[in-house]
């Protein structure tokens, strides 16, 4: 049985899934005929096409493409080319995190977890330095401790652990769920915050650099302190029309590289007559932040002119665009990072206490087999090694 589908809807599905049309044509040889209206797919073909393009099947029965928007406030830059048509990968990531947050909220209420008093404790009129200090105190986020770490990866891991310990669900992933074929694009978004007094959640685009992820986490923490849910592209230049994004950027920069500490380090480097480029590298290693953050802080400190800042910033962006990001690693560590340690432990605990089914746990964690769930439980010592599940 053939199904009449508007070609504009088929074209919209091709565009939103982020796949090359040539790749879709290889899977659906008659796709170009469907797009031109010369032919129509069968119901079975349409169902397969819906799965391939990550599109709900019901959309194909519409007369025209729907106007999809992110289900949360969007504070990305107005000139972000992805803003007008969010990808299926972004939308599905937000929906998944909302489902996880809803599940954890119920878990937290059942287990009598306290509300997080810091959620919504800040206002836009609060001083940036004061809010950054409060976040630093709550998370026990020490500049001195970071300086002792050998890499940005270690610094990011510590930062995530500190946020997790404070009661924030932190999820970091470069793909949708555990689907390695659905890569997230940092140019579309770098992260988002889902504010909630019991289950505050931060998602970080893991396809970004480690130093970039550090800034995104700091930026989204500022949103949590405001108590505002938000989708962000976290531009450290501060060139955004949204006051809330300017404020969150400023709080993030002060949290990661406090201006007083930066000025002390800068005076030492100036005394040693260290050239600017080398000084930026050394400060980035010292504070475990990106060179972009250091450039912005040097500008804030009056150590760079407006012209010099933008020239150096653009050059650094070009350098970063040439880098390739690699993913992979230990499966169980990766799975825990993607869903967040606090959330993963809660789901596994609920399973072994009989308050959640294996099927529900697999769905929430993106795991296909019950045996994998058991191994993950042993890795996290939810059930001790050597004991039967």
N, C-alpha and C positions, 0 to 999 in steps of 0.2 A: 504493500500500500504506500503510495506516494503521499508526502506531506507538503502542502503549500506553505513555504516560508518566505517572508519578505527578504529579498536580497540585501537590503540595508541592515537587517538584523544579523544576517550571516556575516556581513562585512564588519559590523560592530563587534561581534564575537571574536573574529580573527584579530582585530586590533587590540582588544582589551586583554587577551590572553598573553600578549607579548611574544608570541611565536612567529617566526618567519613564515610568510604565506607559502613559500616553496616547500617548507617542511610539512605543512598541512596538506599541500597538494599531493605529496608523496604518499600520505596516508589515505587521502580522499581524492582519487584521480579525477572525479567529476566536480570538484569544488569550483573550478572556474566557470563551469556551466551553471552551477547553482547560483553563483554570484551574478551571472549575467541574466538569469531568469530563463535560460534555455532548457533547464532540467530541474527536477526537484528530488530531494533525497527521500529514501524510504524511512519509515519510523525507526527501524533498527540502525540505519546509517546516521540519522539525526541524533539518536541517543549516544552513539559512539562519538559523534562530532561534539556533542555537549560535554562529554567526559574529557575529550582531548583539549577543549578550549576552556575548561573549568567554568562552564556556564550552566546555570540552572535550566533544566529542560523547558520549563514553563515560559521562559523569555522568548523562545523561538515561535511561540504562537501569538506574539504581539504584532501589531501592524507596523510599528516603528520601534527603533532602539529606545530603551529606557534611559533616563538621565540619572545615572548613578552618582552618588556623592558619598564620601566617607561618613560613617555613622557617628562620628565624633567631631567636635569643633576643629576646623582646619586652619592652622596658623602658618602654613607654609607660605613662602614668598609668592606674591601674586603672579610673578613672571615665571614661576616654576612650570615648565612645559607639560608636566604630568598632572597638574592641578585640575585641568578641565575634564580629564578622563582618567580617573584612578584605575590602576591595573587590577586585574583579578587577584594578583598575588598580594597586593596591599590590602584589599578589602577582606580577603579570606584570612589574612594574618590578624586583622583587627577583630573579626568575628570570632576566631579561635581564642584570642586573649580575653574577649568579653565572656565567652563560655567558661573559660578557666577561672576568671575572676568571680563569676557567679557561683561556681562550684565551691571555690575556696571561702567565699563569704559565708555560705551555709555551714561549711566545715568549721570555720572560726567561731560561729555562733554556738554550734553544738559543743565545741571543746572549750567554750568560755574564754576565748582569747580577748584581750582588752582592745578597746579602740586605740588607734594611734593618734595621740593628742597633737602631733606635729602637722597632721593633714589639715590644711586650711588655716594654719596658725599665722600665716604671713599675709600682708597686703601690699599692693603695688606701691603704696606710699611709704612703705618701710624702707629704711636705708639698706642698700645692697650689702655693705660691709657687715651690718648687724645680722641680716638673714644668713649670709654665708657662714658667719661665726656660729649661728645656732645649728645649722646643718652639720658643720664640722664637729660640734660638740655632741650632737645626737649620734652621729655615726662613728665618733672617735677617729675622725679622718685627720691624720697628722702629716703635715708636709715633711717633717723630719724623718718620719718612718718611711715615706715614699722615697726619699733620697737614698735610703739604704738598699733599695731594691735594684736588681740588676737589669730589669727590662720593663717595657710598657705592659707586656703581657702579665707579668707578676703584679704590677701596680693595678691593672684593671681587675685582675682576679681578687685582690685584696679589697678594692673599692666595692665590688659586687658583694663580697662576703659581708662587708660592713653594712651595706644597705639591707641585705637579707636578714642580718642579725637584728636590725632595727624594726623588722616586721614588714618590709617592702618586698613584694614579689618582683624579682628582676629576671626577665627572660631575654636571652640574646641569641639571635638566629640569623643566618644569612639566606635561608630558604623558607618555604612555606611548610610548617610542620617538620616532617622528616623527609620531604620529597626533594631530593637533590636536583631534580630537573626543573624545579620552580624557584629560581634564584631571585632574591630581592635586590632591588637597585637603590644604592645610596643616593643617587641623583633624584629619585622620586621622593624618598623620605629617609630620615636618619633614626627616627624613633617616635614614640608616643607615650603619653602618661594617661592612665585611667584612675582618676582620683576616687578614693573610697575610704571612709574612716576605719573600716575593719580590714579591707583587702586592697590597699593601694598597689597598683601594678605599673611597672615600667618595662617597655619593650625597646630593645636596642637593635638596630639593623647590623647584624654580624658581618655583613659584606663590606663594611667600612673598615678603615684602619684601626688598630688598637688604640692609638692616641685619639683618633676621631671618636671612637666609642666612649672613651673617658669623658670627653666633652659632652657627648649626648646624654650620658648618665647624669652628669652634673646638671645639665640643662633641664632634664625631665624631673630631677629632684626638686628643682625650683618650682615647677608646675605642681608637684605634689604638695609642697609647702603652701602654695597658694590655694590648694584644694580645687584645682581646675583641670579637667580632662582636656587633652590637647594633642593634635598631630603636628609634628615639627620637622623642619629641615635644618634647624640649629646652625644658623650662619653666624660664625664668630665675628664677622665684620660689623655686625650690628645694623647692617643696612636693610632694615625691614620696616614696613609701615605699621606693624602691630606693636603697640606699647608693651604688651605683655611679653612678647618675644624679645624685645630690647632689654627688658628687665631681667628675664630668665637668662639671657646671654651674659648679662653683666654679673649676675649672681654666680653663674657657672664659672666664669673667668676668675672671679674673686675667690671662689671655693678652691679651684685648682691651683691658681698662682696668685696668692694674696699680694696686693701691690706693695705693701711694706716689705715683705720678704723678697720680692722681686727687685725692689730698689736696692736693698742691701747687697744682693748678689751682683747686680749691675754695677754698683760702685766698685766692687772688688775686681770685676772684669775690666772696667775702665782704667783702674789703677794699673792693671797688668797690660794695658794697651792691646787688648784682644780685639781683632777686627770684628765688624758687625756680624758677618755670616757665621763665624766661629762662635761668637757670643750667643747667637740664636740657637745653634746646635747644642752648646753646653747647657744653656738654660732649659731647653726642651728635655735633655737627659736628666737634669737636676730635678725638675718638677714633674717629670714623667707625663708631659702633655705634648700636643702636636706643636710643630714649628708655627702653625697658624695662630695658635693660642698665644705663644710667646710674642709673635709679631704684633698681635693686637694689644697685649699688655705693655709692650715697649712703647707703642703708640699712646696708650692711656697714660703712661708714666712721663710722656713728653720727650721721650728719647728718639722719636722718629717724627718727621714731618708727614703731613697728609699725603703728599706726592710720593715720598719714599715708602710709606706704609703700603699704599696700593700697588706700587711697582713690585715690591718684595712679595706681597701677598699673591699677586697674579703669577709671579714666577714659581712660587711654591705650589700653587694649584696645578700648573703645567707639569711640575715634577711628579706630583701625586698621581696625576692622570696616567702617567706612564708606568706606574707600579701595578703589578698584578697581585690579586689577593688569592691566597690558597686556603682551602678548608680541609677538614679531615681530623684524624686523631682517634683517640680511644672512644669506642662507640658509646659506652656507658657514661663517660665524662661528657661527651658531646650531647647526649640525650638529656642529661641533668642540666646542662647549661641552657639548652634550648627551652626547656620547660621551667627552668628555675629550680634551685635546690629546695627552697622552702615549699614550693608547690609540689614538686616531685615527692618529697618526703611525706607530705600530707596525704597525697593520693595513695601512696603505697601503704602508709599506716592505716588508712581507712579500709583498704582491701583486706589486710591481715587481721583487722579487728572486726571484719564482717559488716562494715558500714558502707562498702562500695563493692560492686561486682568487678570481676576480672575484665569483663567486656567494657564497662564504663572506664576503668583505669586505662586500658589499651587505647580507647578513643581519646581520652584526655591527654595522654602522653605521646600519642602517635606511634604506638608500638603494635605490631601485628600479632605476635604470639605470646601466649601466657607464659611459656618457658622463659622468654626474654624478660618478662616482668619479674619473674622469680629471681633471675640472675641479677637484675638491677637492684632488687630488694636486698640481696646479699652484699652487693657492692657497697650499698649505703648503710649496711648493717641494720636494716629494718628487721631482718630475720638473720640470726647468726649463721655463719658457714658451718656446715656439718649437721645442722638440725633440719629435720624434714619440714617442708612448707605446710 
